[in-house]
Amino acid sequence: MVTTGETSARPTRSAAREVLSLLAGFVVSGLFGGTLTALVVGVMVKSVAVFGCGLGGLVVAVLLVAVPARVREARRSVPVLRVALARIENRRATNGELADVPVRFDLTVAPDDAPAYRVTVDESVNLVDLADYPEGRTVVVTYPEAEPWKVKLERRPTAEWARRAAEARIDTAPAHTRVKADSKAWSGCLLMLLGLLVGVALVLVPYWDDLPSDSDAPSPSSTSTAALPGPSSGSTSTTVSTVTGSASSASTLRTGEMRRLANTLVTGMGTEMGTRITIEEKVMSAVGSKGFSAGGDFPISLRGIPYELLPGLVDTARTGLGVDSPASWRIDITSQGSTPAPIVRVTVAGHGKSAYLLADAVGRITERHPA
């Protein structure tokens, strides 16, 4: 509702009609929230009934919005535009970066058959034409009869109105006559948001226990336990647990990225010791070990690898093993069996060729196997 100092600028609807309109918006928004949630929940809990109810409810919600909107559109008449004179009380450019700048005008509008009132409007004005709208000038404006706050400057008024604007002198209207758009629109939006949340809650809460949780999802690391034979005497056996994990990255060759991923794997697998580490362009994986068996591979420390030296080994393999512009590379770090010193193998491949080099635990190249 438009507010002035004493009277409204458009007829007010009855309180009952206003309440019914807000209630309808609340119900429809709640229906949208509930049906969309039912579609998602139906997929997650694998329930055809829930999904079907959500799909049917969504169709009903769309009809409840579309049909009344079409009816209102058909009944709506072309708005009657009023022409009036207005005095520019103040103007302020809100942004001056473009040729057409948005300007906020404070106007006193003086209709021929109604009291003058104040209004604030935003107009885009070309910088060249900005001087044509000084403070105190009388201009011609238009506005819908039922919405007097939607005032627009008339850039090309008729000769009659241009003459009236040149001759008229308009007094400044008091501040209490300022009009503005209906603030109830905001309360309606908040009520619809509340309805949306209520609809979501009504569907989500009954199925909360049936939704898959993090504990139901596959863990990033999988654990397998194998019983390995003990010493040759055969009187005892040793149980060794191994875990596998992987972590992805934009590029493992970035400074410090390999060590960050290694710390992530240690945290995820719950062990620092492993028997194999594999590093590629965007992923790093490891096989961790939670035990040691005589005769098995000696576990290596995932944090003890000189990751800072590995990008240099990759660069050497790319350029010095006879593979032109290799399409891929891979680092395999394994133990040497009975000793904790790891072996680093860097393999490059491309154009039907592959080659590799071997390095020790401190990044020194020990062997080259060119293409």
Buried (B, 14 or more C-beta within 10 A) or exposed (E): EBBBBEEEBBEEEEEEEBEEEBEEBBBBBBBBBBBBBBBBBBEBBEBEEBBEBBEEBBEEBBEBBEEEEEEEEEEEEEEEEBBBBBBBBEBEEEEEEEEEBBBEBBBBBBBEEBEBBBBBBEBEBEEEEBEEBEEEEBBBBBBBEEBBBBBEBBEEBEEEBBEBBEEBEBEEBEEEBBBEEBEEEEEBEEBBEBBBEBBBBBBBEEBEEEEEEEEEEEEEBEEEEEEEEBEEEEEEEBEBBBBBBBBEBEEBBEEEBBBBBBBBBBEBBEBBBBBBBBBBEEEBBBBBBBBEBEEBBBBBEBEEBBBEBBBEBBEBBBEBBEBEEBEEBBBBBBBBEEEEEBBBBBBBBBEEBBBBBBBBBEBEBEEBEEB
